[in-house]
Amino acid sequence: MQKEWPFDGLRGVVRMWSDPALAAGALERWMAGWPPGSVAMLSRVDSRPGSGEPTEPDPTPPSPRDRIVRFWVAGGERWRIELGTGGADGTFVSDHGQWLHWTGSTAISGESPSHQPPPGLPGEVHAMLDPDELLSEVEVTPTGRVVIAGRDASGLTATPRDPDHILWPGAQELGLALDDQIRILLRLELLFEGKAFHRLEFVELELDPELPDDLFRLDLPPGVPVLRTPPPGELGRGRRPPRPEGWPRVGWRGIHLRWKK
């Protein structure tokens, strides 16, 4: 059953922040709490390209990273997504499932179900816009009132209902901010020992703005070829092996936008 899209349109700007050093430390300590072999981490030793010889990791801790995601959506079926400042990391437009991605040098097109956004929308932002599946799998504790992007919200911490369910590798709990008026998360944090190592937060949010039709079109430079991805269903899908007893279940299930006008 599809959820009714509650607005004529929506415009948002989300800041994505992460600290790789904190994330690596959290993941290492978090992994120690699971049965051996049930979760895995990439080796810390890399190979020097072309030599096959191992190299030690760079001792300089990586700096925290910031990224901006801008999106516009009309009726739940028309999207524009810009990644990076001014869309420098890529721009996606989608109209009833037909999407086009422009990287600045390459154009790629494809199709997806009309009630879902194009593939450029980060999964975490997807979950913030449609949090029902996530909220159904966690127990929440109020932490107080917050104001984000000029909107009132309830601060929450969330832990899995099922102790064998991993919401995100490395995270013991989530920090959330649920908008008072609309069922959207204004903030989503991954926490370990109470400290955030990954955070998404709305910087701007506008309900029912005027969205001209040309916003959902891309004018490509003359002569640029468009690479076509296979339609859904043409790519084979492998069958996942059963989960061994005592091993965790990773990720919240079924994060899909199911809105329609």
Secondary structure, 3 states (H helix, E strand, C coil): CCEECCCCEEEEEEEEEECHHHHHHHHHHHHCCCCCCCCCCCCCCEECCCCCCEECCCCCCCCCEEEEEEEEEECCCEEEEEECHHHCCEEEEEECCEEEEECCCCEEEEECCCCCCCCCCCHHHHHHHCCHHHHCCEEEEEEEEEEECCEEEEEEEEEECCCCEECCCCCCEEEEEEECCCCCEEEEEEEECCEEEEEEEEEEEEECCCCCHHHHCCCCCCCCCEEECCCCCCCCCCCCCCCCCCCCEECCCCCCCCEEC
